[in-house]
């Protein structure tokens, strides 16, 4: 370890670009993890969602495109277009104290933004399906087709 510490300044001086890239990546990863820990909603795996469905009957909201929803969705999920997603809508406002699970096609798009809006509107139990419907399909869990 002592030898490593003696050679570190020389390595840093000789490889500034690598060290700079390492520092940038380190701060990016740490920033992402801190942001993930501070947000007010939780991510669920497909197994975690299955447990939640079996225990608490959450409201499932699928924010995928209508074509994707029609092809495959989690049984019991309701489709809501992101452009029409409104946490203050009278039907959604009734579910303020219920668990609400949001999902989209791949977990990278609308569900995180919608979850943040629900939390801001005062919803207490907000979840996002990590990996979206693709993770549900990869876990080989049941799917429904059609509009509902």
N, C-alpha and C positions, 0 to 999 in steps of 0.2 A: 504494500500500500504506500509505503514511504517513497519507493522508486516511482510509482505512478504520479504522486504529487510533485515530485521534482521535475518530471518530464511534461507535465500538463501545460505550464506556460510556454514551453517551446512548441508543443503541438498546437496550442491555440494561436500562437504567432504564425506558424507555418500554414495553418488551415483556417484562416479567418472565415472564408465562405461556409465551410462545413459547420463551424462553431456557431455562426450567425443563423444558419438554417436550423440547427438543433435548438437554439434558444427560441426562435420563432415558433417552431413546432411545439416545444414544451409549453410556452405561454398559450398557444392556441388550444392545446389539449386541456390544460388547467382551467382556462377560461370557460371552455365548453362544459367541463364537469361542474364547476361552480355554478354556472347558469342552470344546469340540469338539477342540481340540488336545491336551488332557491326557488324554482318555479312551484306554483301552488297545485299543480295537478300531477297525477301519478301515471306512469306507464305500466301497462299490463302485458304479460306474455300471453299467448293463446291459452296456456294451462291456467294462468291466473284469471283470465276472463271466464273460462269454463267454471272455475270455482265461484266467481262472483255471480254468474248466471244461476248456478245451482243454489246459492245461498240467499241472494237478495233480489233477484229479478230486476236488473237495472234497465234503464232506458237505453237502447242501442241506436245510435245515429250514424248512418253511413253517408259520408260526404263525397263519395266517389261520383264520377260522371254517371248519368242515368243509364247509359248503355252498359257500363261495367256493372252497375248494380243489378240490372235486369239479367245479365249473364250469370252472376253469382254474388250472393251476399250471405251473411250470417243469419240463420233463421231467427225471426223476430225483430230484425233490424228495420228501421224506417229510413227511407231515403230523404235527405234534405240537400238541395243544391247549396253550395257554399255562397252563391250570390244571394240566396234567400234565407240564409242562416241568421236568425235574430234571437238572441237570448231573452229578449223581452216579449217574444210572441206569447200569446195567452196560453197555448197548449204546452209550450216548453216551460213557461214560468210556473206551471202547476207542479213541475218535477224538481223544483228548487232544492228540496231536501232528499230527493232520491239519488241513488248512484246513476250517473250519466256516463256512458262510454261512447267516445267518438272514434271513428275509424275512417280511413280513406283507402285508396288502392294499395299504396306501398308504405304508408307511414311517414312519408317525407313531406307531405303537402299541407293540406288544409286542416287536418285534425289538431295539430299543435296550436295553430292560430285560433281555431274555434274554441279549444279548451281554455286558452287564456281569456277569451271573451266571456266564457261562462263563469270563470272564477271571478273576473272583474264585476260581473253582474250579480254576484252573491251566491252562486251555486257552491255547495259545500263538499260534494263528493264527485269530482270530475276525474275521469280516466281517459287515457288514449291507448289504443291497441298498438303496441310497439311492432313495427313492421307492416302494419295495416293488414288488409285482407290477404295479401301474399303470405304473410307468416301464418295466418289461419289455415290457408290452403296447404302450405308446406307441412303443417302439423297433421294434415289429413283429417281435419275436423269437418263436421257436416256443413253442407251449403244448401241454400235455397235458390231457386231461379224465379224469374218473373218480377212483377212489381210489388208483390207482397203476398 
